Amino acid sequence: MDDEKVEIYHERQRLQFCLLHSLNNLFQEKDAFTRSDLNKVAEKLDVDDPNRRSWNPVSLVFRPHHNEITGNYDINVLIAALQQKAKTVVWHDKRNVASSIDLDDPLMGIVLNVPVTKFSGLWKSRHWVTLRCIQGVWYNLDSDFAAPYAFKDTQQLREFLDRIITAGAEVLLVMNDKR
């Protein structure tokens, strides 16, 4: 067995930029995406939207696909950003258990959108989290964690996925495009 320590890139949470952190954790690279990159993706989605709403003063901060100040990007930004890197997103059907997910190639990783409740239930939102296999080990790279969490095996990973699906999480499979 190789005693070499595995280097894992893990970005920590800042404001509501969990999608940015999740993408950089997915690609294992500090600036795979920047805030500017995701803002441009969100702005392009807005410009290309045939049902685009008219401008109002609130539009300066609360954009259709993100919050200009805190981040908080939506699923459309995730999908468009990943398409720029030749990746596709497949939504896991929540009616199926996690054992139905093929954890092998062409799967690059898993992005979760999990419900979050804070302040005794007064604040409800959602949080982006990345799961990624690095050198044969699956890790939870949640930006709220102080460090990556290694699953002991794929069974533990699947049990985790089943629990969070039951709790209302969305499971998005990030696939490498076959070119």
N, C-alpha and C positions, 0 to 999 in steps of 0.2 A: 504494500500500500504506500502511496506517495504521501510523505509528511509535509509536503509543500502547502503553505497556507493559501487558501483561495482568496483573491482580491475581489471584493464585491463592492460595486458602486452603490451608495445608498444616500439619496437626497432626503433631507428632513423637511417637515411641513413648515410653510411660511404663508401667513394669511390664508386665502382660499385657493392657493395655486396647486392643489393636490393633483390635478390632471397634468400639469407641467412636471411635477416631481415624479408622477407615475410613469410618464413617457420617458424621462431621462433614466429612471430606474429600469424600465423595460429594456432600453437600448444600452444600459450600463455605460453611460457616457454623460459627462457634466452638461454639455451644451448640445445634446442631440436635438433638443428644442429649447428655444429661449422664450421669454415672455413676449418679445416682439414677434417671433415666428407665429405663436398661437394667436396673438392679436390680429395679425395679418390674415390668418386663416379665417378667424371669426368675422373680420370685416368683409372679406371676399364672399363668405356665405351670405352675409347681410345684403351686399350689393347684388348678388346673383338671385336673391329670393324674389320670385314673381309676386308674392303676396306681401311685399315689403310695406311696413307701416310708415306713416309720415313722421317727420322729425318733431320732437318736442324737447323742452329743456331737460327732462329726466333722461332722455336718450343719450346724453353726454356720458352718463355713468352706467345706466342699466341698458346694455346693448342686448339684442335678441339672443346672442349665443355666448355672452360672457358679461361679467361685471368689470368695467374699465379699471376700477381701483383695486379690488380684491382678487380678481381672477375669476374663479368659479365658472369654468368653461363647461359647455354641454357636450353631449354625445356627438353632435354634428362636427364639432371641432376635433374630437378624437378621431373620428373616421376619416375626415379630410386630411388631417395631419399625417396619419398613418399611410394614407394613399400616396402621399408625397415621397414616402420611403419604401414604396413597393410592398406594402403590407395591406391585408384586407381584414375586416372585422366580421366575425360570424357570431351572431347572438345565440347563446345556448338556450335551448327550449327548457324553461323551468319545470315543465311537466316530466322531464327526464332526470334521472338521478345522475350524479357526477361520474359514476362508473361508465356512462355512455360517452364521456369525453375522451377522445384519442389524444394522449399526452405526448405522442411522438411527432416527428417531422411530418407535415410542414408547420406544426404549431410552434410559434416563437415564444409565446407567453400568454398569460391570462390577465385581463384587466377587469376589476370588479368595481361596481358602483353600489356601495352599501349604504343603507339608511343609518343615520346618526341622530341620536337624541341627547341633548345636553341641558343643563340647568333645570333639572327635575321635570323634564318634558316640555319646557317652555320653548326650546329651540329645536326644530327638526330640519334636517338637511340631508345631503348625501355626500359621500366621500369616495374619491377614486383611489384604488389600491392595485398594485401590480404583484403578480405571482410569476416567478420565472425559474426555469431550470438552468442552473449554472454548474457545469462539470458534473452532471449526473445527480445533483441535489436540487430539490425544489425549495425555493425561498419565498417567504412573504416579505415583500419590500415596502410595506406600509410606511408612508412618510411620517405618520404619527409615532412610529416605533423609534426607540433610541438606536436600534441596530436591526439588521435583517434577522428574521426568524427562520431557521432551517426546519423543514418538516423531516421527521425521521424516515419516512418512506411515502410512496404514492398512496398507500391506504390512508395514512393520516391526512394527506392532502385532500383526498376524495371525501373523507368524513368532514373536514373543515368546509369544503365546498357545499356539501349537502346541508350542513347547519346554516350557512349564510344564505343559501337559496331559500330555505324555509323561513328565514328571518326577513326576506324581501330583497335580497341583493340581486343585481343583474350581473350575469357572467358573460363576458365578451372574450371570445377566443381570437387572438391576434395571430394571423396566418402569414407565413412567408409566401409571397407570390411565386408560382412556378413559371419561370421565364427561361 
